[in-house]
Amino acid sequence: MQVSLLGKDFKVMKKTVLFISILFFLFSSAAWAEEQKIYINGPVIETKEKSISVSFNIEVSPSYKEAIRSELKKEFNVFVDLFRYWNIWPDEFITGKKYIRTLSIDPIKKEYIGSSFDGEVFVYKRFKSFESMLKWVLDFKDAFTKDFQGLDPGSYYVKITIESKKTGIPSLITDIFFLLPVHEIKLEKRSPFLYWNGKNIRTR
């Protein structure tokens, strides 16, 4: 009797593992097959003696723009991080800044609302059109500044990371099937190297 129960438990386990594997394959295949949804224009880095200012903007594909419009609400997590480059060792994280940008649409009231939070300042704005709201949410002018005074001489770079989680997937599912990709978007882009000699910064 005990052997029979163990056999049934093993069969159930095999089916569960197979089901998870199929789901993981389907999600992965869909992610590879779809077009690139977003692009990072920049970063543009302005240098002034010992400090830098970083600006960039995000461009979305036409199909993804329509998907955002139909979802009525979207959140982007944007990280702007400064690293020191090491030839052998892993690159060293120096400092960074995180932005949470959200947009929401009320089709009945025809309201377009965008917000931005950088950990200190929260900005909330209303717009007359979807296009103007999207442009504001995806634009990052002087988004990150850093004074290099006190940093060791060396090669540095700025890395931009953009994340947006999938919508419509219950948290219970992601907790159980932890192998499933939870990010609808995850894109990274690095700047050219910044060379700091202890007195000034140069880009070449």
ZISUL-V427194 format. One record per residue. N is the residue number from 1. RES is the residue in one small letter. SS is DSSP state (alpha for helix, beta for strand, coil for the rest). Layout:
n={N:N}
res={RES:RES}
ss={SS:SS}
This chain:
n={1:2:3:4:5:6:7:8:9:10:11:12:13:14:15:16:17:18:19:20:21:22:23:24:25:26:27:28:29:30:31:32:33:34:35:36:37:38:39:40:41:42:43:44:45:46:47:48:49:50:51:52:53:54:55:56:57:58:59:60:61:62:63:64:65:66:67:68:69:70:71:72:73:74:75:76:77:78:79:80:81:82:83:84:85:86:87:88:89:90:91:92:93:94:95:96:97:98:99:100:101:102:103:104:105:106:107:108:109:110:111:112:113:114:115:116:117:118:119:120:121:122:123:124:125:126:127:128:129:130:131:132:133:134:135:136:137:138:139:140:141:142:143:144:145:146:147:148:149:150:151:152:153:154:155:156:157:158:159:160:161:162:163:164:165:166:167:168:169:170:171:172:173:174:175:176:177:178:179:180:181:182:183:184:185:186:187:188:189:190:191:192:193:194:195:196:197:198:199:200:201:202:203:204}
res={m:q:v:s:l:l:g:k:d:f:k:v:m:k:k:t:v:l:f:i:s:i:l:f:f:l:f:s:s:a:a:w:a:e:e:q:k:i:y:i:n:g:p:v:i:e:t:k:e:k:s:i:s:v:s:f:n:i:e:v:s:p:s:y:k:e:a:i:r:s:e:l:k:k:e:f:n:v:f:v:d:l:f:r:y:w:n:i:w:p:d:e:f:i:t:g:k:k:y:i:r:t:l:s:i:d:p:i:k:k:e:y:i:g:s:s:f:d:g:e:v:f:v:y:k:r:f:k:s:f:e:s:m:l:k:w:v:l:d:f:k:d:a:f:t:k:d:f:q:g:l:d:p:g:s:y:y:v:k:i:t:i:e:s:k:k:t:g:i:p:s:l:i:t:d:i:f:f:l:l:p:v:h:e:i:k:l:e:k:r:s:p:f:l:y:w:n:g:k:n:i:r:t:r}
ss={coil:alpha:alpha:alpha:alpha:alpha:alpha:alpha:alpha:alpha:alpha:alpha:alpha:alpha:alpha:alpha:alpha:alpha:alpha:alpha:alpha:alpha:alpha:alpha:alpha:alpha:alpha:alpha:alpha:alpha:alpha:alpha:alpha:coil:coil:coil:coil:beta:beta:beta:beta:beta:beta:beta:beta:beta:beta:beta:coil:coil:beta:beta:beta:beta:beta:beta:beta:beta:beta:beta:coil:alpha:alpha:alpha:alpha:alpha:alpha:alpha:alpha:alpha:alpha:coil:beta:beta:beta:beta:beta:beta:beta:beta:beta:beta:beta:beta:coil:coil:coil:coil:coil:coil:coil:beta:beta:beta:beta:beta:beta:beta:beta:beta:beta:beta:beta:beta:beta:beta:coil:coil:coil:coil:beta:beta:beta:beta:beta:beta:beta:coil:coil:coil:coil:beta:beta:beta:beta:beta:beta:coil:coil:alpha:alpha:alpha:alpha:alpha:alpha:alpha:alpha:coil:beta:beta:beta:beta:beta:beta:beta:beta:beta:coil:coil:coil:coil:coil:coil:beta:beta:beta:beta:beta:beta:beta:beta:beta:beta:beta:beta:coil:coil:coil:coil:coil:alpha:alpha:alpha:alpha:alpha:alpha:coil:coil:coil:coil:coil:coil:beta:beta:beta:beta:beta:beta:beta:beta:coil:coil:coil:beta:beta:beta:coil:coil:coil:coil:beta:beta:coil:coil}
